[in-house]
Amino acid sequence: MDIFDSLKISSSALRAQQIRLNTISSNLANIETTRTPEGGPYRKREVVFRSTDSPFAQKLEQSLKGSVQAVEVANIQTSNAPPKIVYDPSHPDADANGHVAMPNVNMLDEMVDMTSATRAYEANVTAIKAAKRMALKALEIGR
């Protein structure tokens, strides 16, 4: 694997983690949203990653010098978990029994996911910086 492969892998991971962080932010911003254009409460969104498939020529080259794959966002899916039902008869969206369907977003889960995404982002930034330092050191050797 050369230095450019490591930069491609880390940059694709940075893009994927950025999308993950944006999705988590959206979930947290809508944690109290009980009315959406689709109807009903906001539903948690989750990011699904997959490794990228390379064209045949790239696959052949990778098999000759070692397999290298990157990551991309395959899908942002809506959670199938049911909404939380809360008793609040004063809420404008309460039903006849005083129950309100609240979003299925858990603050603690979102904060853990955000911390994980942030750490993964930081690790990839560190990998890019290390690759940059190695390239600079290699250039110094050539002087």
C-alpha positions as CSV (number, residue, x, y, z in Angstrom):
1,M,0.0,0.0,0.0
2,D,1.4,3.4,-0.9
3,I,0.9,6.7,0.8
4,F,-1.9,7.7,-1.6
5,D,-3.9,4.6,-0.8
6,S,-3.8,5.4,2.9
7,L,-4.9,9.0,2.1
8,K,-7.8,7.7,0.0
9,I,-8.9,5.4,2.8
10,S,-8.7,8.1,5.5
11,S,-10.4,10.7,3.4
12,S,-13.3,8.4,2.6
13,A,-13.7,7.6,6.3
14,L,-13.7,11.4,7.1
15,R,-16.5,12.0,4.6
16,A,-18.5,9.0,6.0
17,Q,-18.0,10.1,9.7
18,Q,-19.0,13.7,8.8
19,I,-22.3,12.4,7.4
20,R,-22.8,10.3,10.5
21,L,-22.2,13.3,12.7
22,N,-24.7,15.4,10.7
23,T,-27.3,12.6,11.1
24,I,-26.7,12.4,14.8
25,S,-27.1,16.2,15.1
26,S,-30.3,16.0,13.2
27,N,-31.6,13.3,15.6
28,L,-30.7,15.4,18.6
29,A,-32.2,18.5,17.1
30,N,-35.5,16.7,16.6
31,I,-35.7,14.9,19.9
32,E,-38.9,16.7,20.8
33,T,-40.5,16.9,17.3
34,T,-43.9,15.4,17.5
35,R,-45.2,16.6,14.1
36,T,-43.4,16.0,10.8
37,P,-44.5,16.5,7.1
38,E,-44.7,12.6,6.8
39,G,-47.1,12.6,9.8
40,G,-46.4,11.5,13.3
41,P,-43.3,12.1,15.4
42,Y,-39.8,12.3,14.1
43,R,-38.1,8.9,13.5
44,K,-34.5,8.4,14.3
45,R,-32.2,8.1,11.3
46,E,-29.2,5.8,11.2
47,V,-26.2,5.7,8.9
48,V,-25.2,2.5,7.2
49,F,-21.6,2.1,5.9
50,R,-20.2,-0.2,3.3
51,S,-16.8,-0.8,1.7
52,T,-16.5,0.6,-1.8
53,D,-16.4,-1.6,-4.8
54,S,-13.7,-0.7,-7.3
55,P,-13.8,-1.2,-11.0
56,F,-12.2,-4.3,-12.4
57,A,-8.9,-2.6,-13.4
58,Q,-8.5,-1.2,-9.9
59,K,-9.4,-4.6,-8.4
60,L,-6.7,-6.2,-10.5
61,E,-4.1,-3.7,-9.5
62,Q,-5.1,-4.0,-5.8
63,S,-4.8,-7.8,-5.9
64,L,-1.3,-7.5,-7.3
65,K,-0.1,-5.1,-4.7
66,G,-2.5,-5.9,-1.8
67,S,-6.2,-5.3,-1.3
68,V,-7.2,-1.7,-0.4
69,Q,-10.8,-0.6,0.1
70,A,-12.4,2.5,1.3
71,V,-15.7,3.3,3.1
72,E,-18.8,5.1,2.0
73,V,-22.3,5.8,3.2
74,A,-24.6,3.2,1.7
75,N,-27.8,4.5,3.1
76,I,-29.4,6.7,5.8
77,Q,-32.3,4.6,7.0
78,T,-35.2,5.5,9.3
79,S,-35.4,3.4,12.5
80,N,-38.3,1.0,12.8
81,A,-38.5,1.3,16.5
82,P,-41.9,2.5,17.7
83,P,-42.3,6.0,19.1
84,K,-42.3,6.6,22.8
85,I,-45.8,7.1,24.3
86,V,-45.9,9.8,27.0
87,Y,-48.8,10.9,29.0
88,D,-49.2,14.7,28.6
89,P,-52.8,15.9,28.2
90,S,-51.7,19.5,27.9
91,H,-49.6,18.8,24.8
92,P,-51.2,20.0,21.5
93,D,-50.6,16.7,19.8
94,A,-52.1,14.6,22.6
95,D,-54.8,12.1,21.7
96,A,-58.2,11.8,23.4
97,N,-56.6,9.8,26.2
98,G,-53.8,12.4,26.8
99,H,-51.0,10.3,25.3
100,V,-48.4,11.9,22.9
101,A,-46.2,9.9,20.5
102,M,-42.7,11.2,21.0
103,P,-39.7,10.5,18.8
104,N,-37.8,7.2,19.3
105,V,-34.5,9.1,19.9
106,N,-32.6,8.4,23.0
107,M,-30.3,11.2,24.1
108,L,-27.7,8.9,25.8
109,D,-27.5,6.6,22.7
110,E,-27.0,9.6,20.4
111,M,-24.3,11.1,22.7
112,V,-22.4,7.7,22.7
113,D,-22.7,7.5,18.9
114,M,-21.5,11.1,18.6
115,T,-18.5,10.4,20.8
116,S,-17.7,7.3,18.7
117,A,-18.0,9.2,15.4
118,T,-15.8,12.0,16.8
119,R,-13.1,9.6,17.9
120,A,-13.2,7.8,14.5
121,Y,-12.9,11.2,12.7
122,E,-10.0,12.2,14.9
123,A,-8.2,8.9,14.3
124,N,-8.5,9.4,10.5
125,V,-7.2,13.0,10.8
126,T,-4.2,11.6,12.8
127,A,-3.6,8.9,10.1
128,I,-3.6,11.6,7.4
129,K,-1.1,13.7,9.4
130,A,1.1,10.7,9.9
131,A,1.1,10.0,6.1
132,K,1.9,13.6,5.4
133,R,4.9,13.5,7.9
134,M,6.1,10.2,6.3
135,A,6.0,11.8,2.9
136,L,7.9,14.8,4.1
137,K,10.5,12.6,5.7
138,A,10.9,10.6,2.5
139,L,11.5,13.9,0.6
140,E,14.1,14.9,3.1
141,I,16.0,11.6,2.6
142,G,16.2,12.3,-1.2
143,R,18.0,15.6,-0.7
